[in-house]
Amino acid sequence: MTLVVIGPVTHDFVVIGGEESHKVGGATYFQSFVFEEFHNDYVAIVNCSDDKLIEEFPSRDKVKVIRKDDTHFFINNYPSRDDLNTREQLSNFADIAILPSDLEEILPCEIDGFVLNPLNRFDFPAETVEYLKSFGVPIFLSLQGFLRVPDVQVNDNYTIKLSDFDELASILSGVDVIFLDESEKNIIGTGYDVDEMVITNGSHGSRIVSDSEIRIDAVPCVNLVDTTGCGDTYMAAYVSQKLLLKSPETAGNFASRIASEKIENFGPYNFNK
């Protein structure tokens, strides 16, 4: 059951309570650690200009690179170590779109599902999403990137603003499951033709909306260490179980537990920690 996970790998500058570090990031990066543990038959496709970033993935031979002339850069600043839910974020908003022509020669012969992880509105043009829909397999999509547009310039980067746009409805039409948080749900409102929405709300848990609504409790954390990539981890854990068991409730409870375990350690999910 081959799962194809697509989206940028990033160079992240992380500041937690004044302590600085440089890290590899991006939803596809964080998710690869979850799939490595719980859905080993996967391929990660990333777009970037820096091959060194690929060395940090759990299985280098499962990563395929679309080489572009830039790499996504994010600054994630958590002003207080005691409040990791509050983050100030900047990005260079790299315009390095993933096109159908980038994918045609590198997609595996057999595909059982796509996981799409845009980090800004430029990453997946509508034509690329339509191309992936033509395969007729489940598509799981992280919504946040499609809402991100540059706002105020700060040196070479920009603050991030979230906004809806007219083309979004057609992009999401036919997508099987979208993942978003409560603030993003408020931005897009209703009227989207999506079979299932998985809506997260941090320590308040999550809810899964399809024909009915299922509430998922958050699993309490013993030691809150690092929330970066938590939503990406939740999404990957959910997908890994939903493909196998088809049960949204089971997948949601599993994802909540795995996200909690990730938060208790710095960096991506690691089962052995």
C-alpha positions, 0 to 999 in steps of 0.5 A: 500500500504505497503512500506518496507524501509530497511537499517542501523540506525547509530550513528552520531557524527555531528560537525557544525562550531566546535559545537559537537552533537551526533545524530541518523542517516541513510537514513532509519531513515530520510526517516521514518519521511517523510513516517510517514507524507506522506505514513503512511503504511510503515515498517522500517527494520534496522540493528544495535547492539544498540536498543537505536537508535530505540527510536528516530524513529517517530513510534517505532512500525513500526520498525523491528530490525535485531540485529548485532554485530556492528552499523554504526558510522559516523562523519559528520564535517561541518567546516563552519556553513556558508557552509553546502554543504561542509562536511568531513565524516568518517565512521567505515565501519561496516560489518553487511550485511543484508542477505535474512535469516535476512528478511525472517521471518520479512517481511510483508505478503503484500508488495507494494514496497521496498526502499533500503538504503545501507550506504556502499558496505557491507550492501546489498550483491547481493544475498539480492537484488536478493531475494528482486527482486523476490517479483515482486514489485517496488524497489527504491534504493539509490546508494551512499552506494554501491559506498562507500569503506574505504580509509585512516584510521583515528584512528578507522574510515576511510575516504570515497572513491567512486568507481564503481565495476563490480558487480554493473551492475547486482545488478541494473538490474531490479531495478525500480528507483535509486537515486544518485547525479551528482558526483555519476552519473559521477562515474558509467557512462552509460550502466546500465539497470535501468528504471529511475534515479533521479539525485540530484545536491543540490541547482542546483535542480535535473533531472529525466532521463527515456525515456526523461529527466525532470528538477526539480528546487530546492526550495529556502531555507529561512534559511539554518540550517541543510543539513544532511539527505537532499538527504534521505528526497528528496528520500522518498518524491519522492517515496511517490508521485511516488507510488500514482501518477505515475508522475515523474515530480509531484514527483520531484517537491514535493520532492524538496519542502519537502527537502527544508523544511527539510533543514530549520530545524535541524534534520529529517523532521518535518511537524509541525515545 
